[in-house]
Amino acid sequence: MATFRDTFMPHFKGHPEGWLPAEKDCHWCQIATYKTHGTAYVSIINRVDEVPLQTNFLFIESSEPGEGIILPDPNFFSGCDCRKSGHCKTGRCTCHQDMADPDDVVYETIDGKSYLSEEFLESRDPIYECHSACSCPALKCPNRVVERGRTIPLTIFRTTDGRGWGVKSPNNIKKGQFVDCYIGEIITAEETEIRRQNSDVAAKKDVYLFELDKFKDDASRDESLAETVYIDGEFKSGPSRFINHSCDPNLRIFARVGDHAMKRFHELAFFAIKDIPHDTELTFDYVDGEDKLEQSQRDPSQRKEMTRCLCKSKKCRGYLW
């Protein structure tokens, strides 16, 4: 079994032995502050070369609002009044009110653990969860999977085929299991465009930008839903920021909503869409199989501007975008 030194010190060898100072630029010290560190630790290992993680990257535990972003006040959140956790699995729970069918089963409980149902895994539907303003028991409610946070240890590792860093887990991951959320700095559309223009390669910047547009609705009475925001995880994020693309992925991102006032700022939750053996690289489809990509590939004039895919899977489409 790997020791603490085997797991962590290969990357953080800049620290003197036995001394890990809480410095703001130390990646080890940043991830050691995670609430889940004791049970679902994050490790960083490079056994390929001498390249460290970029020094200007900061590990954070949740998304942070950037300039011009004002998040709803949690004091005004409202939740369900379910007293028994079992009620939160059905349409009786008000947290399900915006679902296409409130009686749909979101999570299935197997051996005391909750997994995204087969029906939801095949959909692109948003997940509505109970949250901090709800009356249901926080630790027992079957509808608080993402809210309770990551339960799986993750390893950020250096790939051997030139794709930079990747992510895997020392644990087996079951189909439907929650893995982690993509987090970063929440920024406006205007700031997003500025950052793309300031990037050396706009396509490279796009790898770290996620538009929170699941609930975009120009006709909504809620004016905020007509203006989408973005999450930028390039310089501050969590371990999921290092998950690579694959045209045949084992993860998928689902929009997760707690209080309905947070729809505009919904979370991006990774769930396993197949059983994943331990130490298998975790991947997701950066464009989730968009049809317009295949149309662009058929146009030779557009291929020069497209970014080649390096996933090497049997289903590889050849290009990212």
C-alpha positions in Angstrom: 0.0 0.0 0.0 1.3 3.5 -0.9 2.5 5.5 2.0 1.9 9.3 2.5 5.4 9.9 1.2 4.9 7.8 -1.9 1.6 9.5 -2.7 2.3 13.1 -2.1 6.0 13.9 -1.9 6.9 13.1 -5.6 5.2 16.3 -6.5 5.8 18.4 -3.5 9.5 17.7 -3.2 10.2 21.4 -2.9 9.3 21.1 0.8 11.9 20.0 3.2 11.2 16.5 4.6 8.6 16.5 7.4 7.7 20.2 6.9 4.7 21.3 4.9 4.2 25.1 5.5 0.8 26.5 4.8 1.9 28.8 1.9 -0.7 30.2 -0.5 1.4 29.0 -3.5 1.7 25.4 -2.3 -0.7 23.1 -4.0 -0.4 20.5 -1.3 -1.4 23.0 1.4 -4.3 24.1 -0.7 -5.8 20.7 -1.2 -5.1 19.7 2.4 -7.7 22.3 3.5 -10.5 20.6 1.6 -13.3 19.4 4.0 -13.2 16.0 2.3 -9.4 15.6 2.6 -9.5 13.1 5.4 -11.8 10.6 3.5 -11.5 11.5 -0.2 -8.1 13.0 -0.6 -6.6 14.5 -3.7 -3.1 13.6 -4.7 -0.8 14.9 -7.4 1.7 12.5 -8.9 4.2 13.0 -11.8 6.3 9.9 -12.6 6.9 11.0 -16.2 9.0 14.2 -16.2 10.0 17.1 -14.0 7.1 19.4 -15.0 5.1 20.6 -11.9 1.6 22.0 -12.0 1.5 25.5 -13.2 2.6 27.7 -10.3 -0.2 30.3 -10.9 -2.9 27.8 -10.4 -5.0 27.9 -7.1 -7.0 24.9 -5.8 -10.3 26.1 -4.4 -13.2 24.1 -2.9 -16.2 25.9 -4.5 -16.8 28.4 -7.3 -16.1 32.0 -6.5 -18.0 35.0 -7.9 -15.9 37.3 -10.1 -16.3 41.0 -10.7 -19.8 42.0 -11.5 -21.3 38.7 -10.2 -23.7 39.0 -7.3 -25.0 35.6 -5.9 -28.4 35.3 -4.3 -28.5 35.8 -0.5 -28.7 32.3 1.2 -30.8 33.9 3.9 -33.7 34.1 1.4 -33.5 30.5 0.2 -36.5 28.3 0.8 -36.6 24.5 0.8 -38.8 21.5 1.3 -40.5 20.8 4.6 -40.1 17.0 4.4 -39.5 15.5 7.8 -38.7 12.0 6.6 -35.9 11.6 4.1 -37.9 9.0 2.1 -40.3 11.7 1.0 -37.5 13.5 -0.9 -37.4 10.7 -3.5 -40.9 11.5 -4.8 -43.0 14.3 -6.1 -44.2 15.0 -2.6 -41.0 17.0 -2.1 -41.2 20.6 -3.3 -37.6 20.4 -4.5 -38.9 18.3 -7.4 -41.4 20.9 -8.5 -39.6 22.1 -11.7 -38.8 18.6 -13.0 -40.5 17.5 -16.2 -42.1 14.7 -14.1 -41.8 15.3 -10.4 -42.4 11.6 -9.7 -39.3 10.6 -11.7 -36.7 8.8 -9.6 -33.5 10.9 -9.6 -31.4 8.7 -7.3 -31.5 5.0 -6.7 -30.3 3.7 -3.3 -28.1 0.6 -3.4 -26.4 -0.7 -0.3 -27.0 2.6 1.4 -25.4 4.6 -1.4 -27.2 6.9 -3.9 -26.6 6.6 -7.7 -28.1 8.6 -10.5 -30.9 6.5 -12.0 -30.6 4.8 -15.3 -33.3 7.0 -16.7 -31.5 10.2 -15.7 -28.1 9.0 -17.0 -29.6 8.7 -20.5 -31.1 12.2 -20.3 -29.8 15.7 -20.3 -32.3 16.8 -17.6 -31.2 19.0 -14.7 -31.0 17.5 -11.2 -33.0 19.3 -8.5 -31.6 18.5 -5.1 -32.6 19.3 -1.5 -30.2 21.8 0.1 -29.3 23.8 3.2 -32.7 25.5 3.5 -34.6 22.2 3.5 -36.1 20.6 6.6 -35.0 17.0 5.6 -32.1 15.4 7.5 -28.9 16.5 5.7 -26.9 13.3 6.3 -29.7 10.9 5.4 -31.7 12.6 2.7 -31.3 10.6 -0.6 -31.6 13.7 -2.6 -28.5 15.6 -1.4 -25.8 13.6 -3.2 -24.0 16.5 -4.9 -24.6 18.8 -1.9 -22.7 16.4 0.4 -19.7 16.7 -1.8 -17.1 14.3 -3.3 -16.7 11.0 -1.6 -14.1 9.5 -4.1 -10.3 10.1 -3.7 -8.8 11.5 -6.9 -5.3 11.5 -8.3 -4.1 14.2 -10.7 -1.3 12.5 -12.7 1.0 13.3 -15.6 0.0 11.4 -18.8 2.6 9.5 -20.8 1.3 10.5 -24.2 1.7 14.2 -24.2 -1.8 15.2 -23.1 -0.5 17.0 -20.0 -2.3 16.1 -16.7 -5.2 13.7 -16.2 -7.3 12.5 -13.4 -8.0 9.0 -12.1 -9.2 7.4 -8.8 -7.6 4.6 -6.7 -11.2 3.4 -6.1 -13.6 1.6 -8.3 -16.4 3.9 -9.4 -19.9 2.5 -10.1 -22.2 3.7 -12.9 -24.4 6.5 -11.7 -21.9 7.5 -8.9 -21.2 11.2 -8.3 -17.6 12.0 -8.8 -17.0 15.8 -8.5 -18.1 19.2 -9.7 -16.4 21.5 -12.1 -15.7 24.8 -10.3 -13.9 28.0 -10.9 -14.4 31.7 -11.1 -18.0 32.8 -12.1 -17.7 35.6 -14.6 -19.9 37.6 -17.0 -20.2 37.1 -20.7 -18.4 40.3 -21.3 -15.4 39.3 -19.0 -15.4 35.9 -20.8 -14.9 37.5 -24.2 -12.1 39.7 -22.8 -10.3 36.7 -21.4 -10.6 34.8 -24.7 -9.2 37.8 -26.6 -6.3 38.1 -24.1 -5.5 34.4 -24.4 -2.6 33.4 -26.7 -4.9 30.8 -28.3 -8.7 31.3 -27.9 -9.4 27.6 -28.5 -7.1 26.7 -25.6 -9.0 29.1 -23.3 -12.3 27.5 -24.3 -11.2 24.2 -22.7 -11.6 25.8 -19.3 -14.7 27.9 -20.0 -18.2 26.5 -19.3 -21.3 28.5 -20.1 -24.0 28.1 -17.5 -26.8 28.1 -20.1 -29.0 25.2 -19.0 -31.8 27.5 -18.0 -31.2 30.3 -20.5 -34.7 31.7 -21.4 -35.0 35.0 -23.2 -38.8 35.0 -22.5 -38.6 34.3 -18.8 -40.1 36.7 -16.3 -36.8 36.2 -14.4 -34.6 38.6 -16.3 -31.4 37.0 -14.9 -32.1 33.8 -17.0 -31.7 35.8 -20.2 -28.1 36.6 -19.3 -25.8 33.6 -18.9 -22.6 33.5 -16.9 -19.5 31.4 -17.3 -17.2 29.4 -15.1 -13.5 29.9 -15.8 -11.4 27.1 -14.2 -8.1 27.9 -15.9 -6.3 29.5 -12.9 -8.5 28.5 -10.0 -10.5 25.4 -9.7 -10.6 21.9 -8.2 -9.2 18.5 -9.3 -11.9 18.0 -12.0 -10.3 20.9 -14.0 -7.6 18.4 -15.1 -10.1 15.8 -16.5 -9.3 15.2 -20.1 -11.6 14.9 -23.1 -12.6 11.6 -24.8 -15.0 10.9 -27.6 -15.9 7.7 -25.7 -16.1 9.1 -22.1 -16.9 7.5 -18.8 -18.3 10.7 -17.2 -21.0 13.1 -18.1 -21.8 16.6 -16.7 -25.3 17.3 -15.4 -26.7 20.6 -14.3 -27.5 20.5 -10.6 -29.7 23.0 -8.8 -30.3 23.4 -5.1 -32.4 26.5 -4.2 -34.2 27.6 -7.3 -32.8 31.1 -6.9 -29.5 29.6 -8.0 -30.7 28.4 -11.4 -28.5 30.9 -13.2 -25.5 29.7 -11.2 -26.3 26.0 -11.3 -23.5 23.5 -10.5 -21.8 21.3 -13.1 -21.7 17.8 -11.6 -19.8 14.8 -13.0 -21.4 11.4 -12.8 -20.1 8.1 -14.0 -22.0 6.8 -17.1 -20.4 3.3 -16.8 -18.5 1.3 -14.3 -15.0 2.6 -14.0 -12.2 0.3 -12.6 -9.7 1.8 -10.2 -6.8 3.7 -11.8 -8.7 4.2 -15.1 -8.4 7.7 -16.4 -11.6 9.7 -16.0 -12.8 11.5 -19.1 -15.8 13.4 -20.4 -16.8 14.7 -23.9 -16.0 18.4 -24.0 -18.7 19.0 -26.6 -21.0 16.1 -25.6 -21.2 14.8 -29.2 -22.5 18.0 -30.8 -23.8 17.4 -34.3 -22.4 20.6 -35.7 -18.9 19.3 -35.1 -19.5 16.5 -37.6 -20.8 19.0 -40.1 -17.6 21.1 -39.7 -15.4 18.1 -40.3 -17.0 17.5 -43.7 -16.0 21.0 -44.7 -12.3 21.0 -45.6 -12.1 24.8 -45.4 -12.9 24.7 -41.7 -10.6 21.9 -40.7 -7.6 24.2 -40.6 -9.2 26.2 -37.8 -10.3 23.1 -35.8 -8.5 21.6 -32.7 -7.4 18.1 -33.2 -8.5 15.5 -30.7 -5.9 13.4 -28.9 -8.1 10.9 -27.1 -7.2 8.0 -29.4 -10.4 6.1 -28.6 -12.1 3.9 -31.2 -14.9 6.4 -31.4 -12.6 9.4 -31.8 -14.2 12.1 -34.0 -10.8 13.5 -35.0 -11.4 17.1 -33.7 -12.5 18.8 -30.5 -14.0 21.8 -32.2 
